[in-house]
Amino acid sequence: MTAAAIPAATRRAVPRWLAEGRALPVAAVLAVLLVVWYAASVWLNEPQSREQLDRAGAPWTAADLVAHAWSMERPVLPAPHQIGVELYESVLNRPIDSRRSLVYHAQVTLSATLAGFAIGVALGILLAIGIVHLRTLDRSLMPWIIASQTIPILAIAPMVVVVLGNLGFTGLLPKAVISGYLSFFPVTIGMVKGLRSPDPLQLDLMRTYSADRAQVFAKLRWPAAVGFLFPSLKVAIALALVGAIVAELPTGAQAGLGARLLTGSYYGQTVQIWAALLMASFLAMLVVGAVGLAERAAVRLRGGRL
């Protein structure tokens, strides 16, 4: 069924991706992924399961082996239903202020993500404006901005934590700085491209009107750059979340998704690790979706349509 054959009232009542028939491919991919995941969990957990069943001394069958592989307390690869149970327990059955709640840890990581995202966006836009308007910065600064992203964040994070800690800055700020370090790059590159996107004829027209740099920026360059800004923001906020999680590892944080991952690795709680990873994925979809909503609002304010 095509989108044209669906009544208008129905299209308004259901999500666009469902009304246009895109639900089936998504469901098919999820089904294949679940089948492969369950099969992989049996394959990876089979040696431990076989050993534990043999140790029990009772006869067992292949069905017993599969059931045991899907119910181990510390599996190599947890089955999807085990992760679902852990998410249910740690999200819905724990108080939000409890350290055993994934919502609590997600809030801590989200605060560092948003702070780092704000730092990265502000720095990226300022650098882009300087690079576009000053040729010296374009030639001297842009190569270093590109080179900065070749340094592994895992190598920088401990140094940032130590330096800022010696200066008396602990807690949120070091994580925000590391998060901002990752997120400023796509904003800078996207805004440089956007601010340079106006046609030379348009720039010449502004000069014939005796417009100064500020007027050219406000009335021509910035409106042209908005279309490049929001795609960059979506990448930047995803990187900010990665930076916040990575920053929680060397800081020895007691809260946050990174701390949850670290604790799970220390004690071999693979189910906890996978639940934290899925929670991080949900958080990433939430923040990227929020940027998408902001983009839609900005487009409507400018009189456009998506």
C-alpha positions as CSV (number, residue, x, y, z in Angstrom):
1,M,0.0,0.0,0.0
2,T,1.4,3.4,-1.0
3,A,1.2,6.5,1.1
4,A,-1.3,8.0,-1.4
5,A,-3.8,5.1,-0.9
6,I,-3.9,5.8,2.9
7,P,-6.6,8.2,4.0
8,A,-5.4,11.6,5.2
9,A,-7.0,11.1,8.6
10,T,-5.2,7.9,9.1
11,R,-1.9,9.4,8.1
12,R,-2.4,12.1,10.7
13,A,-3.3,9.6,13.4
14,V,-0.3,7.3,13.1
15,P,3.4,8.0,12.8
16,R,4.6,8.9,9.3
17,W,7.0,5.9,9.1
18,L,4.1,3.6,10.0
19,A,1.7,5.2,7.5
20,E,4.2,5.0,4.7
21,G,4.8,1.3,5.2
22,R,8.2,1.5,6.7
23,A,7.4,-0.5,9.8
24,L,7.8,-3.9,8.1
25,P,11.4,-3.4,7.1
26,V,12.3,-2.2,10.6
27,A,10.5,-5.1,12.2
28,A,12.2,-7.6,9.9
29,V,15.6,-6.2,10.7
30,L,14.9,-6.4,14.4
31,A,13.6,-10.0,14.1
32,V,16.8,-11.1,12.2
33,L,18.9,-9.3,14.8
34,L,17.2,-11.1,17.7
35,V,17.5,-14.5,16.0
36,V,21.3,-13.9,15.4
37,W,21.7,-12.6,18.9
38,Y,20.1,-15.6,20.5
39,A,22.1,-17.9,18.4
40,A,25.3,-16.1,19.2
41,S,24.6,-16.2,22.9
42,V,24.2,-20.0,22.7
43,W,27.4,-20.3,20.7
44,L,29.5,-18.1,23.1
45,N,28.0,-19.4,26.3
46,E,28.1,-23.1,25.3
47,P,31.6,-24.0,26.8
48,Q,30.7,-22.6,30.2
49,S,27.2,-24.1,30.1
50,R,28.5,-27.5,29.1
51,E,31.1,-27.5,31.9
52,Q,28.5,-26.5,34.5
53,L,26.0,-29.1,33.4
54,D,28.7,-31.8,33.4
55,R,29.7,-30.7,36.9
56,A,26.1,-31.1,38.1
57,G,26.3,-34.8,37.3
58,A,22.8,-35.2,35.9
59,P,22.1,-36.2,32.3
60,W,21.2,-33.3,30.0
61,T,20.0,-32.7,26.5
62,A,20.6,-30.1,23.8
63,A,17.5,-28.2,25.0
64,D,18.9,-28.1,28.5
65,L,22.1,-26.7,27.1
66,V,20.3,-24.0,25.2
67,A,18.1,-23.1,28.3
68,H,21.2,-22.9,30.5
69,A,23.1,-20.8,28.0
70,W,20.2,-18.3,28.0
71,S,19.9,-18.1,31.8
72,M,23.5,-18.0,33.1
73,E,24.2,-15.4,35.8
74,R,27.4,-14.2,34.2
75,P,27.3,-15.1,30.5
76,V,29.8,-14.2,27.9
77,L,27.0,-12.8,25.8
78,P,23.7,-12.2,27.6
79,A,20.5,-13.2,25.8
80,P,18.2,-10.3,24.9
81,H,15.6,-11.3,27.5
82,Q,18.2,-11.2,30.2
83,I,19.1,-7.6,29.3
84,G,15.4,-6.7,29.1
85,V,14.8,-8.0,32.6
86,E,17.8,-6.0,33.9
87,L,16.5,-2.9,32.2
88,Y,13.1,-3.4,33.7
89,E,14.5,-3.9,37.2
90,S,17.0,-1.1,37.1
91,V,14.7,1.5,35.3
92,L,11.2,0.8,36.6
93,N,11.7,-1.1,39.9
94,R,14.3,1.2,41.4
95,P,13.9,4.7,42.9
96,I,15.3,7.3,40.6
97,D,17.7,8.6,43.3
98,S,19.0,5.1,43.9
99,R,22.6,4.3,42.7
100,R,21.2,1.0,41.4
101,S,18.9,2.8,39.0
102,L,19.9,3.3,35.5
103,V,17.8,6.4,35.3
104,Y,20.0,8.0,38.0
105,H,23.2,7.1,36.2
106,A,21.7,8.4,32.9
107,Q,20.8,11.7,34.5
108,V,24.4,12.1,35.7
109,T,25.8,11.3,32.2
110,L,23.2,13.6,30.5
111,S,24.2,16.6,32.7
112,A,27.8,16.2,31.6
113,T,26.7,15.6,28.0
114,L,24.7,18.8,27.8
115,A,27.4,20.9,29.5
116,G,30.0,19.6,27.1
117,F,27.7,20.0,24.2
118,A,27.2,23.7,25.1
119,I,30.9,24.2,25.4
120,G,31.5,22.5,22.1
121,V,28.8,24.4,20.2
122,A,30.0,27.8,21.6
123,L,33.6,27.0,20.8
124,G,32.8,25.6,17.4
125,I,30.7,28.5,16.3
126,L,33.3,31.1,17.5
127,L,36.1,29.3,15.7
128,A,34.1,29.0,12.5
129,I,33.3,32.7,12.5
130,G,36.9,33.6,13.1
131,I,38.1,31.2,10.4
132,V,35.7,32.6,7.8
133,H,36.5,36.2,8.5
134,L,40.2,36.1,9.2
135,R,42.5,34.4,6.6
136,T,45.2,34.1,9.2
137,L,43.1,31.9,11.4
138,D,42.0,29.9,8.4
139,R,45.6,29.1,7.5
140,S,47.0,28.6,11.0
141,L,44.1,27.2,13.0
142,M,42.2,24.9,10.7
143,P,45.0,22.3,10.3
144,W,45.4,22.1,14.1
145,I,41.6,21.7,14.5
146,I,41.7,18.7,12.1
147,A,44.8,17.3,13.8
148,S,43.2,17.5,17.2
149,Q,40.8,14.8,16.3
150,T,43.5,12.3,15.5
151,I,44.5,12.1,19.2
152,P,42.6,9.2,21.0
153,I,40.2,10.6,23.6
154,L,41.3,7.8,25.9
155,A,44.8,9.3,25.9
156,I,43.6,12.9,26.6
157,A,40.9,12.2,29.2
158,P,43.3,11.2,32.1
159,M,45.5,14.2,31.4
160,V,42.5,16.6,31.4
161,V,41.3,15.1,34.7
162,V,44.7,15.4,36.3
163,V,45.4,19.0,35.2
164,L,41.9,20.3,36.1
165,G,42.0,18.4,39.4
166,N,45.3,20.1,40.3
167,L,43.7,23.4,39.5
168,G,40.8,22.6,41.9
169,F,38.2,21.7,39.3
170,T,36.5,18.4,39.9
171,G,33.1,16.8,39.3
172,L,31.2,18.0,36.3
173,L,33.7,20.3,34.7
174,P,36.4,17.8,33.7
175,K,33.8,15.6,32.1
176,A,32.2,18.5,30.3
177,V,35.6,19.6,28.9
178,I,36.3,16.2,27.5
179,S,32.8,16.0,26.1
180,G,33.2,19.5,24.5
181,Y,36.6,18.4,23.0
182,L,34.8,15.8,21.0
183,S,31.7,17.8,20.1
184,F,33.3,21.1,18.9
185,F,34.9,19.6,15.7
186,P,31.7,18.8,13.7
187,V,30.2,22.2,14.6
188,T,33.3,24.0,13.5
189,I,33.6,22.2,10.2
190,G,29.8,22.4,9.5
191,M,29.6,26.1,10.3
192,V,32.7,27.0,8.2
193,K,31.1,25.2,5.3
194,G,27.7,27.0,6.0
195,L,29.1,30.4,6.5
196,R,31.0,30.1,3.2
197,S,28.0,28.7,1.3
198,P,26.5,32.0,0.1
199,D,27.0,32.7,-3.6
200,P,29.7,35.3,-4.5
201,L,27.0,37.2,-6.4
202,Q,25.0,37.5,-3.2
203,L,28.1,38.8,-1.4
204,D,28.7,41.3,-4.1
205,L,25.1,42.5,-3.9
206,M,25.5,43.0,-0.2
207,R,28.6,45.1,-0.9
208,T,26.8,47.2,-3.4
209,Y,24.3,48.0,-0.6
210,S,27.3,49.1,1.5
211,A,26.7,46.4,4.1
212,D,29.4,45.9,6.7
213,R,30.7,42.6,7.9
214,A,28.2,42.4,10.8
215,Q,25.3,43.0,8.4
216,V,26.6,40.5,5.9
217,F,26.9,38.0,8.7
218,A,23.5,38.6,10.2
219,K,21.5,38.8,6.9
220,L,23.3,36.5,4.6
221,R,26.0,34.2,6.1
222,W,24.1,33.1,9.3
223,P,20.8,32.3,7.6
224,A,22.7,30.3,5.0
225,A,24.6,28.4,7.7
226,V,21.5,27.3,9.6
227,G,21.0,24.5,7.2
228,F,24.5,23.2,7.9
229,L,24.3,23.8,11.7
230,F,21.6,21.3,12.7
231,P,23.2,18.3,11.0
232,S,26.4,19.2,12.7
233,L,24.6,19.5,16.0
234,K,23.2,16.0,15.7
235,V,26.7,14.6,15.2
236,A,28.1,16.9,18.0
237,I,25.6,15.8,20.7
238,A,26.2,12.2,19.9
239,L,29.9,12.7,20.3
240,A,29.3,14.7,23.4
241,L,27.5,11.7,24.9
242,V,30.5,9.4,24.0
243,G,32.9,11.9,25.5
244,A,30.8,12.1,28.8
245,I,30.8,8.3,29.1
246,V,34.6,8.0,28.3
247,A,35.3,10.9,30.8
248,E,33.7,9.0,33.6
249,L,36.2,6.1,33.3
250,P,39.5,7.8,34.4
251,T,37.7,10.1,36.9
252,G,36.8,7.1,39.1
253,A,33.2,8.4,39.1
254,Q,30.7,6.7,41.4
255,A,27.8,7.6,39.1
256,G,27.1,7.8,35.4
257,L,26.8,5.2,32.7
258,G,30.5,5.1,32.3
259,A,30.9,4.3,36.0
260,R,28.2,1.6,35.6
261,L,30.1,0.1,32.7
262,L,33.3,0.1,34.7
263,T,31.7,-1.5,37.8
264,G,30.2,-4.2,35.6
265,S,33.6,-5.0,34.0
266,Y,35.2,-5.2,37.5
267,Y,32.8,-7.8,38.8
268,G,32.1,-9.6,35.5
269,Q,28.5,-8.5,35.4
270,T,28.0,-8.7,31.6
271,V,24.2,-8.3,31.9
272,Q,24.8,-5.0,33.7
273,I,27.3,-3.9,31.1
274,W,24.9,-4.6,28.2
275,A,22.0,-2.9,30.0
276,A,24.1,0.2,30.5
277,L,25.1,0.2,26.8
278,L,21.5,0.0,25.7
279,M,20.6,2.8,28.1
280,A,23.3,4.9,26.5
281,S,21.8,4.1,23.1
282,F,18.3,5.2,24.3
283,L,19.9,8.4,25.7
284,A,21.6,9.0,22.4
285,M,18.3,8.6,20.5
286,L,16.7,11.0,23.0
287,V,19.2,13.8,22.6
288,V,19.5,13.5,18.8
289,G,15.8,13.5,18.6
290,A,15.6,16.7,20.7
291,V,18.0,18.3,18.2
292,G,15.8,17.1,15.4
293,L,12.8,18.7,17.0
294,A,14.7,22.0,17.5
295,E,15.6,21.8,13.8
296,R,11.9,21.4,12.8
297,A,11.0,24.4,15.0
298,A,13.7,26.5,13.5
299,V,12.7,25.6,9.9
300,R,9.0,26.5,10.7
301,L,10.1,29.8,12.2
302,R,11.9,30.6,9.0
303,G,8.7,29.8,7.0
304,G,10.0,26.5,5.6
305,R,8.7,23.0,5.6
306,L,10.3,19.6,6.3
